[in-house]
Amino acid sequence: MKKKGPILIGLLLGGTLIYLFWISLQRSHEIRFGKRVPADQRVMLKKLSHQKWTELLQEFVDSDGGVRYRKWLAEKRAVQVLDEYLAELSRADLEQDSPAEEKLAFWINAYNALTVRGILLEYPTTSIRNHTSRVGGYNLWHHLLLRVGDQDYSLDRIEHDILRKMNEPRIHFAIVCASKGCPRLLDEAYQPFKVDQQLDENATDFFSREENFVRQADGAIYLSSILDWFASDFGATPGEVFEFIRPYLPEQSRQSPGTSLSFRYLPYDWSLNEH
């Protein structure tokens, strides 16, 4: 019995050292964008401009959502402008209450701009999955950070802890993980005054593509894997999911499938959304 004390202490110390080493390893992979902004210099979301992001998107993103990463990276001034835009987002005062439309536009733009910046860091590459290590290494979704206010926000945190908790499933047709299986990257910034319309338009575009939606003659419905991974965001049952996506489906596919409804899911294309 007397030996258990030292053994237990040794195990606790060993576990603590392993934890501290793991934390240190994770921090060594972190890459930050944006800047520290004193509290008295932060502004409400409605006062932030997304014009730089729109100009970059119009120059380097085609109407199909393909990104000209090679050209973007070659133009150093364009990379600098993207960094300036991310620094602009750092000025947001998240303590001030803002309408949902302003929050949606802000965080969707932040997610997409940070993702593009992360790919430009790694380019040339064939897929974001080449940079999402699960065991100890650099993971773009976790270690690429944007400073806003007093905190750092990873892509994972923006998606799961902020956007998904806003109970707006259409965000899944707006945030882009730099892959062909994603929704298209819109060639303009999301804006509070028309974000609802932009989300509708991108959802309609998403389901117009055979890689995201197929309804066969026998009634079988094939959906993007996005609707499998985040099924609970769209509804508790297949019927509820169908009712949610129905307005965005091609008109000839909107009729109810009845009680036999079930979904099958299409392979996801993780290759880079490069033009």
LUMKOLDO-439479 format. One record per residue (C-alpha): residue number from 1; residue in three letters; x, y, z. Coordinates in steps of 0.25 Angstrom, whole numbers, plus 5000, padded with zeros to 4 digits. Example, Ala and Ser with C-alpha at 12.3 -4.5 7.8 and 13.67 -1.06 7.14 Angstrom:
% LUMKOLDO-439479
{pt 1; "ala"; {5049; 4982; 5031}}
{pt 2; "ser"; {5055; 4996; 5029}}
***
This chain:
% LUMKOLDO-439479
{pt 1; "met"; {5000; 5000; 5000}}
{pt 2; "lys"; {5011; 5010; 5003}}
{pt 3; "lys"; {5017; 5008; 4989}}
{pt 4; "lys"; {5004; 5013; 4983}}
{pt 5; "gly"; {5007; 5028; 4987}}
{pt 6; "pro"; {5020; 5030; 4980}}
{pt 7; "ile"; {5015; 5022; 4967}}
{pt 8; "leu"; {5002; 5031; 4967}}
{pt 9; "ile"; {5010; 5044; 4968}}
{pt 10; "gly"; {5020; 5039; 4957}}
{pt 11; "leu"; {5008; 5036; 4948}}
{pt 12; "leu"; {5002; 5049; 4950}}
{pt 13; "leu"; {5015; 5056; 4948}}
{pt 14; "gly"; {5017; 5048; 4935}}
{pt 15; "gly"; {5003; 5051; 4930}}
{pt 16; "thr"; {5005; 5066; 4933}}
{pt 17; "leu"; {5019; 5066; 4926}}
{pt 18; "ile"; {5012; 5059; 4914}}
{pt 19; "tyr"; {5001; 5069; 4914}}
{pt 20; "leu"; {5010; 5081; 4915}}
{pt 21; "phe"; {5019; 5075; 4903}}
{pt 22; "trp"; {5006; 5074; 4895}}
{pt 23; "ile"; {5001; 5088; 4897}}
{pt 24; "ser"; {5015; 5093; 4894}}
{pt 25; "leu"; {5015; 5085; 4881}}
{pt 26; "gln"; {5002; 5090; 4877}}
{pt 27; "arg"; {5006; 5104; 4880}}
{pt 28; "ser"; {5018; 5103; 4871}}
{pt 29; "his"; {5009; 5100; 4859}}
{pt 30; "glu"; {5001; 5112; 4861}}
{pt 31; "ile"; {5000; 5123; 4850}}
{pt 32; "arg"; {4993; 5136; 4853}}
{pt 33; "phe"; {4987; 5147; 4844}}
{pt 34; "gly"; {4980; 5160; 4847}}
{pt 35; "lys"; {4986; 5169; 4858}}
{pt 36; "arg"; {4984; 5173; 4873}}
{pt 37; "val"; {4974; 5184; 4874}}
{pt 38; "pro"; {4972; 5192; 4887}}
{pt 39; "ala"; {4958; 5192; 4892}}
{pt 40; "asp"; {4956; 5206; 4890}}
{pt 41; "gln"; {4959; 5205; 4875}}
{pt 42; "arg"; {4950; 5194; 4872}}
{pt 43; "val"; {4937; 5197; 4864}}
{pt 44; "met"; {4924; 5191; 4862}}
{pt 45; "leu"; {4922; 5180; 4851}}
{pt 46; "lys"; {4914; 5190; 4842}}
{pt 47; "lys"; {4925; 5199; 4841}}
{pt 48; "leu"; {4935; 5189; 4836}}
{pt 49; "ser"; {4937; 5189; 4821}}
{pt 50; "his"; {4938; 5177; 4812}}
{pt 51; "gln"; {4942; 5184; 4800}}
{pt 52; "lys"; {4956; 5179; 4799}}
{pt 53; "trp"; {4951; 5165; 4800}}
{pt 54; "thr"; {4941; 5167; 4789}}
{pt 55; "glu"; {4952; 5173; 4780}}
{pt 56; "leu"; {4961; 5161; 4782}}
{pt 57; "leu"; {4950; 5151; 4779}}
{pt 58; "gln"; {4946; 5158; 4766}}
{pt 59; "glu"; {4960; 5158; 4762}}
{pt 60; "phe"; {4964; 5144; 4766}}
{pt 61; "val"; {4951; 5136; 4766}}
{pt 62; "asp"; {4943; 5132; 4754}}
{pt 63; "ser"; {4928; 5131; 4753}}
{pt 64; "asp"; {4929; 5116; 4756}}
{pt 65; "gly"; {4936; 5118; 4769}}
{pt 66; "gly"; {4950; 5114; 4764}}
{pt 67; "val"; {4962; 5121; 4770}}
{pt 68; "arg"; {4974; 5126; 4762}}
{pt 69; "tyr"; {4983; 5123; 4774}}
{pt 70; "arg"; {4996; 5123; 4765}}
{pt 71; "lys"; {4993; 5137; 4760}}
{pt 72; "trp"; {4989; 5142; 4774}}
{pt 73; "leu"; {5002; 5137; 4780}}
{pt 74; "ala"; {5010; 5143; 4769}}
{pt 75; "glu"; {5004; 5157; 4771}}
{pt 76; "lys"; {5010; 5161; 4784}}
{pt 77; "arg"; {5002; 5173; 4786}}
{pt 78; "ala"; {4989; 5164; 4785}}
{pt 79; "val"; {4994; 5156; 4796}}
{pt 80; "gln"; {4997; 5168; 4804}}
{pt 81; "val"; {4983; 5173; 4802}}
{pt 82; "leu"; {4977; 5160; 4807}}
{pt 83; "asp"; {4986; 5162; 4820}}
{pt 84; "glu"; {4981; 5176; 4821}}
{pt 85; "tyr"; {4966; 5171; 4820}}
{pt 86; "leu"; {4969; 5161; 4831}}
{pt 87; "ala"; {4975; 5172; 4839}}
{pt 88; "glu"; {4962; 5180; 4837}}
{pt 89; "leu"; {4954; 5168; 4842}}
{pt 90; "ser"; {4962; 5169; 4855}}
{pt 91; "arg"; {4956; 5182; 4858}}
{pt 92; "ala"; {4942; 5176; 4861}}
{pt 93; "asp"; {4937; 5179; 4874}}
{pt 94; "leu"; {4930; 5166; 4877}}
{pt 95; "glu"; {4925; 5171; 4891}}
{pt 96; "gln"; {4915; 5180; 4884}}
{pt 97; "asp"; {4902; 5173; 4880}}
{pt 98; "ser"; {4900; 5172; 4865}}
{pt 99; "pro"; {4888; 5167; 4856}}
{pt 100; "ala"; {4889; 5153; 4851}}
{pt 101; "glu"; {4891; 5158; 4837}}
{pt 102; "glu"; {4904; 5165; 4841}}
{pt 103; "lys"; {4909; 5154; 4849}}
{pt 104; "leu"; {4907; 5144; 4838}}
{pt 105; "ala"; {4913; 5153; 4827}}
{pt 106; "phe"; {4925; 5155; 4836}}
{pt 107; "trp"; {4928; 5141; 4840}}
{pt 108; "ile"; {4926; 5135; 4826}}
{pt 109; "asn"; {4935; 5145; 4820}}
{pt 110; "ala"; {4945; 5143; 4831}}
{pt 111; "tyr"; {4945; 5128; 4829}}
{pt 112; "asn"; {4946; 5128; 4814}}
{pt 113; "ala"; {4957; 5139; 4814}}
{pt 114; "leu"; {4965; 5131; 4825}}
{pt 115; "thr"; {4964; 5118; 4817}}
{pt 116; "val"; {4969; 5125; 4804}}
{pt 117; "arg"; {4981; 5131; 4812}}
{pt 118; "gly"; {4984; 5117; 4818}}
{pt 119; "ile"; {4984; 5111; 4804}}
{pt 120; "leu"; {4993; 5122; 4799}}
{pt 121; "leu"; {5003; 5119; 4810}}
{pt 122; "glu"; {5004; 5104; 4805}}
{pt 123; "tyr"; {5003; 5106; 4790}}
{pt 124; "pro"; {5006; 5099; 4781}}
{pt 125; "thr"; {4997; 5088; 4787}}
{pt 126; "thr"; {4987; 5078; 4782}}
{pt 127; "ser"; {4977; 5078; 4794}}
{pt 128; "ile"; {4975; 5085; 4808}}
{pt 129; "arg"; {4975; 5071; 4813}}
{pt 130; "asn"; {4990; 5070; 4811}}
{pt 131; "his"; {4991; 5081; 4822}}
{pt 132; "thr"; {4981; 5075; 4833}}
{pt 133; "ser"; {4990; 5066; 4841}}
{pt 134; "arg"; {4982; 5058; 4852}}
{pt 135; "val"; {4994; 5054; 4860}}
{pt 136; "gly"; {5003; 5065; 4865}}
{pt 137; "gly"; {5006; 5072; 4852}}
{pt 138; "tyr"; {5001; 5085; 4846}}
{pt 139; "asn"; {4986; 5085; 4844}}
{pt 140; "leu"; {4981; 5097; 4836}}
{pt 141; "trp"; {4967; 5096; 4842}}
{pt 142; "his"; {4972; 5097; 4856}}
{pt 143; "his"; {4986; 5104; 4855}}
{pt 144; "leu"; {4983; 5115; 4845}}
{pt 145; "leu"; {4977; 5127; 4854}}
{pt 146; "leu"; {4970; 5140; 4852}}
{pt 147; "arg"; {4972; 5150; 4863}}
{pt 148; "val"; {4959; 5157; 4866}}
{pt 149; "gly"; {4957; 5165; 4879}}
{pt 150; "asp"; {4964; 5158; 4890}}
{pt 151; "gln"; {4964; 5144; 4884}}
{pt 152; "asp"; {4969; 5136; 4873}}
{pt 153; "tyr"; {4959; 5128; 4864}}
{pt 154; "ser"; {4962; 5116; 4856}}
{pt 155; "leu"; {4954; 5111; 4844}}
{pt 156; "asp"; {4949; 5100; 4853}}
{pt 157; "arg"; {4945; 5110; 4864}}
{pt 158; "ile"; {4938; 5119; 4854}}
{pt 159; "glu"; {4930; 5108; 4847}}
{pt 160; "his"; {4926; 5099; 4859}}
{pt 161; "asp"; {4926; 5109; 4871}}
{pt 162; "ile"; {4920; 5121; 4864}}
{pt 163; "leu"; {4914; 5119; 4850}}
{pt 164; "arg"; {4907; 5106; 4853}}
{pt 165; "lys"; {4901; 5111; 4866}}
{pt 166; "met"; {4894; 5122; 4859}}
{pt 167; "asn"; {4884; 5112; 4854}}
{pt 168; "glu"; {4886; 5116; 4840}}
{pt 169; "pro"; {4888; 5103; 4832}}
{pt 170; "arg"; {4891; 5111; 4819}}
{pt 171; "ile"; {4904; 5114; 4824}}
{pt 172; "his"; {4908; 5100; 4819}}
{pt 173; "phe"; {4906; 5105; 4805}}
{pt 174; "ala"; {4915; 5118; 4807}}
{pt 175; "ile"; {4927; 5114; 4815}}
{pt 176; "val"; {4938; 5108; 4806}}
{pt 177; "cys"; {4949; 5098; 4810}}
{pt 178; "ala"; {4957; 5101; 4797}}
{pt 179; "ser"; {4952; 5088; 4791}}
{pt 180; "lys"; {4943; 5084; 4779}}
{pt 181; "gly"; {4933; 5077; 4787}}
{pt 182; "cys"; {4931; 5090; 4795}}
{pt 183; "pro"; {4920; 5100; 4790}}
{pt 184; "arg"; {4926; 5111; 4781}}
{pt 185; "leu"; {4934; 5122; 4786}}
{pt 186; "leu"; {4925; 5134; 4783}}
{pt 187; "asp"; {4932; 5145; 4775}}
{pt 188; "glu"; {4928; 5156; 4784}}
{pt 189; "ala"; {4928; 5158; 4799}}
{pt 190; "tyr"; {4915; 5154; 4807}}
{pt 191; "gln"; {4909; 5167; 4812}}
{pt 192; "pro"; {4899; 5169; 4823}}
{pt 193; "phe"; {4888; 5176; 4814}}
{pt 194; "lys"; {4887; 5164; 4805}}
{pt 195; "val"; {4893; 5152; 4812}}
{pt 196; "asp"; {4880; 5145; 4812}}
{pt 197; "gln"; {4879; 5146; 4797}}
{pt 198; "gln"; {4893; 5142; 4795}}
{pt 199; "leu"; {4891; 5130; 4804}}
{pt 200; "asp"; {4879; 5126; 4795}}
{pt 201; "glu"; {4886; 5128; 4782}}
{pt 202; "asn"; {4898; 5120; 4787}}
{pt 203; "ala"; {4889; 5109; 4792}}
{pt 204; "thr"; {4882; 5108; 4779}}
{pt 205; "asp"; {4895; 5108; 4771}}
{pt 206; "phe"; {4900; 5096; 4780}}
{pt 207; "phe"; {4888; 5087; 4778}}
{pt 208; "ser"; {4888; 5090; 4763}}
{pt 209; "arg"; {4901; 5082; 4762}}
{pt 210; "glu"; {4901; 5067; 4759}}
{pt 211; "glu"; {4913; 5065; 4769}}
{pt 212; "asn"; {4904; 5071; 4780}}
{pt 213; "phe"; {4890; 5066; 4776}}
{pt 214; "val"; {4884; 5055; 4768}}
{pt 215; "arg"; {4870; 5050; 4767}}
{pt 216; "gln"; {4869; 5037; 4759}}
{pt 217; "ala"; {4857; 5032; 4752}}
{pt 218; "asp"; {4854; 5022; 4762}}
{pt 219; "gly"; {4853; 5033; 4773}}
{pt 220; "ala"; {4866; 5030; 4779}}
{pt 221; "ile"; {4872; 5043; 4784}}
{pt 222; "tyr"; {4887; 5045; 4785}}
{pt 223; "leu"; {4893; 5057; 4793}}
{pt 224; "ser"; {4906; 5063; 4796}}
{pt 225; "ser"; {4913; 5057; 4808}}
{pt 226; "ile"; {4912; 5071; 4814}}
{pt 227; "leu"; {4897; 5068; 4817}}
{pt 228; "asp"; {4902; 5055; 4824}}
{pt 229; "trp"; {4913; 5061; 4832}}
{pt 230; "phe"; {4904; 5072; 4837}}
{pt 231; "ala"; {4890; 5065; 4836}}
{pt 232; "ser"; {4885; 5070; 4849}}
{pt 233; "asp"; {4887; 5084; 4845}}
{pt 234; "phe"; {4876; 5082; 4834}}
{pt 235; "gly"; {4866; 5074; 4841}}
{pt 236; "ala"; {4863; 5062; 4851}}
{pt 237; "thr"; {4858; 5053; 4840}}
{pt 238; "pro"; {4860; 5051; 4825}}
{pt 239; "gly"; {4846; 5057; 4823}}
{pt 240; "glu"; {4850; 5070; 4830}}
{pt 241; "val"; {4864; 5071; 4822}}
{pt 242; "phe"; {4856; 5070; 4809}}
{pt 243; "glu"; {4847; 5080; 4813}}
{pt 244; "phe"; {4858; 5090; 4817}}
{pt 245; "ile"; {4866; 5088; 4803}}
{pt 246; "arg"; {4853; 5087; 4795}}
{pt 247; "pro"; {4853; 5102; 4791}}
{pt 248; "tyr"; {4867; 5101; 4786}}
{pt 249; "leu"; {4866; 5088; 4777}}
{pt 250; "pro"; {4864; 5088; 4762}}
{pt 251; "glu"; {4849; 5091; 4760}}
{pt 252; "gln"; {4846; 5077; 4754}}
{pt 253; "ser"; {4852; 5070; 4766}}
{pt 254; "arg"; {4844; 5077; 4777}}
{pt 255; "gln"; {4832; 5068; 4778}}
{pt 256; "ser"; {4831; 5060; 4791}}
{pt 257; "pro"; {4837; 5046; 4790}}
{pt 258; "gly"; {4827; 5041; 4801}}
{pt 259; "thr"; {4829; 5032; 4812}}
{pt 260; "ser"; {4840; 5024; 4806}}
{pt 261; "leu"; {4849; 5035; 4806}}
{pt 262; "ser"; {4864; 5032; 4809}}
{pt 263; "phe"; {4877; 5038; 4805}}
{pt 264; "arg"; {4890; 5033; 4799}}
{pt 265; "tyr"; {4902; 5041; 4799}}
{pt 266; "leu"; {4912; 5045; 4788}}
{pt 267; "pro"; {4927; 5044; 4789}}
{pt 268; "tyr"; {4933; 5057; 4793}}
{pt 269; "asp"; {4944; 5063; 4784}}
{pt 270; "trp"; {4955; 5068; 4793}}
{pt 271; "ser"; {4964; 5073; 4781}}
{pt 272; "leu"; {4967; 5088; 4781}}
{pt 273; "asn"; {4957; 5097; 4776}}
{pt 274; "glu"; {4967; 5103; 4766}}
{pt 275; "his"; {4964; 5110; 4753}}
***
